[in-house]
């Protein structure tokens, strides 16, 4: 059914309460947190509707889309856990479910017998593609901000995440240098295996 509109702007109301009763210097921080939380709830509800139509959860979808980024991509389960912030036991359950649905298969690591790789199947690639098309058309393209506003928001949230040590800024810049269009990756690959691995 989804969320119904609230009778008033809860974020602004909370900000005014903080300004009056609590530390005025904390009011904007509280409002930023509450705005992010309520925006997440709003968008997450929309995304989950799409996920249900493809018999996925967002966590399973996220793993599928990372696996679908490159025809040769295989992910270690530890990479999935560390990068996507999913507990190891949950990663195992996600891969189990994706494997049961014939969307992913486990394969042994070519050089480390202790490590298992997850590889997407043709069926999994199709499901990931179909779900992404639906997400783009029903959620992502319809977010109520202009392109300029979206980019500003992304930049601001990146600064917030970086200041909170949510990611390694120096290492991220290095990794980002290797991520581009499919055409650019294909031109620069020269036999590079499309594998993401963590120790």
C-alpha positions as CSV (number, residue, x, y, z in Angstrom):
1,X,0.0,0.0,0.0
2,X,2.8,2.4,0.7
3,X,3.1,5.5,2.9
4,X,0.4,8.0,3.1
5,X,1.3,11.7,3.3
6,X,2.1,13.0,6.8
7,X,-0.2,15.8,8.0
8,X,2.8,18.2,8.3
9,X,6.5,18.4,7.6
10,X,7.9,16.3,10.5
11,X,11.5,17.3,9.7
12,X,10.8,21.1,9.9
13,X,8.6,20.6,13.0
14,X,11.4,18.6,14.7
15,X,14.0,21.3,13.8
16,X,11.8,24.0,15.4
17,X,11.4,21.9,18.6
18,X,15.2,21.4,18.7
19,X,15.8,25.2,18.2
20,X,13.4,26.0,21.1
21,X,14.1,23.2,23.6
22,X,17.5,21.8,22.8
23,X,20.9,22.9,21.5
24,X,20.3,25.2,18.5
25,X,23.7,24.1,17.1
26,X,22.4,20.6,17.0
27,X,19.1,21.4,15.3
28,X,20.4,21.3,11.7
29,X,22.2,18.1,12.3
30,X,19.1,16.4,13.7
31,X,17.1,17.8,10.8
32,X,19.6,16.5,8.3
33,X,19.5,13.0,9.9
34,X,15.7,13.0,10.0
35,X,15.4,14.2,6.4
36,X,17.8,11.5,5.2
37,X,15.9,8.8,7.3
38,X,12.5,9.8,6.0
39,X,13.7,10.1,2.4
40,X,15.2,6.7,2.7
41,X,11.9,5.3,4.0
42,X,10.1,6.9,1.1
43,X,12.4,5.7,-1.6
44,X,13.0,2.3,0.0
45,X,9.2,1.7,-0.1
46,X,9.2,2.4,-3.9
47,X,12.3,0.3,-4.5
48,X,10.9,-2.7,-2.6
49,X,7.7,-2.7,-4.7
50,X,9.9,-3.2,-7.8
51,X,12.0,-5.9,-6.0
52,X,8.9,-7.8,-5.0
53,X,7.7,-7.9,-8.6
54,X,11.0,-9.7,-9.5
55,X,10.9,-12.0,-6.4
56,X,14.0,-10.3,-5.1
57,X,15.1,-8.4,-2.0
58,X,17.3,-5.3,-2.5
59,X,20.3,-7.1,-1.0
60,X,19.9,-10.0,-3.5
61,X,19.4,-7.5,-6.3
62,X,22.5,-5.5,-5.3
63,X,24.7,-8.6,-5.4
64,X,23.3,-9.6,-8.8
65,X,24.0,-6.1,-10.3
66,X,27.6,-6.1,-9.1
67,X,28.0,-9.6,-10.6
68,X,26.5,-8.4,-13.8
69,X,28.8,-5.4,-14.3
70,X,31.2,-7.4,-16.5
71,X,30.9,-10.7,-18.4
72,X,33.9,-12.1,-16.5
73,X,33.2,-10.7,-13.1
74,X,33.3,-13.1,-10.1
75,X,33.0,-11.9,-6.5
76,X,34.4,-13.4,-3.4
77,X,31.9,-13.7,-0.7
78,X,34.2,-11.7,1.6
79,X,34.3,-8.9,-1.0
80,X,30.5,-8.8,-1.0
81,X,30.4,-8.7,2.8
82,X,33.0,-6.0,3.1
83,X,32.0,-3.7,0.2
84,X,28.2,-4.0,0.4
85,X,28.2,-3.9,4.3
86,X,26.4,-7.2,4.6
87,X,27.3,-9.6,7.5
88,X,29.1,-12.8,6.3
89,X,26.3,-15.0,7.5
90,X,23.7,-12.9,5.6
91,X,25.9,-13.1,2.5
92,X,25.9,-16.8,2.7
93,X,22.1,-16.8,2.9
94,X,21.8,-14.4,0.0
95,X,24.0,-16.5,-2.2
96,X,22.1,-19.7,-1.1
97,X,18.9,-18.1,-2.2
98,X,20.3,-16.8,-5.5
99,X,21.8,-20.2,-6.2
100,X,18.4,-21.9,-5.4
101,X,16.8,-19.6,-7.9
102,X,19.5,-20.4,-10.5
103,X,20.6,-16.8,-10.7
104,X,24.1,-17.4,-9.3
105,X,26.5,-20.3,-9.0
106,X,29.4,-20.9,-6.7
107,X,32.8,-21.8,-8.1
108,X,36.1,-22.5,-6.5
109,X,38.7,-19.8,-6.5
110,X,41.4,-20.6,-9.1
111,X,44.3,-20.0,-6.8
112,X,42.9,-20.1,-3.2
113,X,41.2,-23.3,-2.2
114,X,39.8,-21.6,1.0
115,X,37.9,-19.0,-1.1
116,X,34.6,-19.3,-3.0
117,X,33.5,-17.1,-5.8
118,X,30.0,-16.2,-6.9
119,X,29.3,-16.0,-10.6
120,X,26.1,-14.8,-12.2
121,X,24.2,-17.1,-14.6
122,X,22.5,-16.1,-17.8
123,X,19.2,-16.2,-16.0
124,X,20.6,-14.1,-13.2
125,X,21.9,-11.5,-15.8
126,X,18.4,-11.3,-17.3
127,X,16.7,-10.8,-13.9
128,X,19.2,-8.1,-13.0
129,X,18.7,-6.3,-16.3
130,X,14.9,-6.5,-16.1
131,X,14.8,-5.3,-12.5
132,X,17.2,-2.5,-13.2
133,X,15.1,-1.3,-16.1
134,X,12.0,-1.2,-13.9
135,X,13.9,0.6,-11.1
136,X,15.1,3.2,-13.6
137,X,11.7,3.9,-15.1
138,X,9.6,3.8,-11.9
139,X,11.9,5.1,-9.2
140,X,15.3,6.6,-10.2
141,X,14.1,8.6,-13.2
142,X,11.2,10.0,-11.2
143,X,13.1,11.3,-8.1
144,X,11.6,14.8,-7.6
145,X,14.8,16.7,-8.1
146,X,16.5,18.2,-11.1
147,X,19.7,16.7,-12.4
148,X,21.7,19.6,-10.9
149,X,19.9,19.2,-7.5
150,X,20.6,15.4,-7.6
151,X,24.3,16.0,-8.3
152,X,24.5,18.5,-5.5
153,X,22.8,16.1,-3.1
154,X,25.2,13.3,-4.1
155,X,28.2,15.5,-3.5
156,X,27.0,16.7,-0.1
157,X,26.2,13.2,1.1
158,X,29.6,12.0,-0.2
159,X,31.2,14.7,2.0
160,X,29.1,13.5,5.0
161,X,30.1,9.9,4.4
162,X,33.8,10.8,3.9
163,X,33.9,12.8,7.1
164,X,32.4,9.9,9.0
165,X,35.0,7.5,7.6
166,X,32.4,5.5,5.7
167,X,34.9,4.8,2.9
168,X,38.7,5.2,2.3
169,X,38.9,8.4,0.4
170,X,42.4,7.9,-1.0
171,X,41.8,4.3,-2.1
172,X,38.4,5.3,-3.5
173,X,39.9,7.9,-5.8
174,X,42.3,5.2,-7.1
175,X,39.4,2.7,-7.7
176,X,37.2,5.3,-9.3
177,X,39.9,6.0,-11.8
178,X,39.4,2.4,-13.1
179,X,35.7,2.6,-13.4
180,X,34.1,4.1,-16.5
181,X,32.0,3.2,-19.4
182,X,31.9,-0.3,-20.8
183,X,33.6,1.0,-23.9
184,X,36.5,2.6,-21.9
185,X,36.9,-0.6,-19.8
186,X,36.9,-2.7,-22.9
187,X,39.6,-0.5,-24.6
188,X,41.8,-0.5,-21.5
189,X,41.3,-4.1,-20.4
190,X,43.9,-5.9,-22.6
191,X,43.1,-9.3,-21.1
192,X,42.4,-8.0,-17.6
193,X,40.2,-10.3,-15.7
194,X,37.1,-8.6,-14.4
195,X,37.3,-9.9,-10.8
196,X,36.8,-8.0,-7.6
197,X,38.6,-9.7,-4.7
198,X,39.5,-8.8,-1.1
199,X,41.9,-10.7,1.1
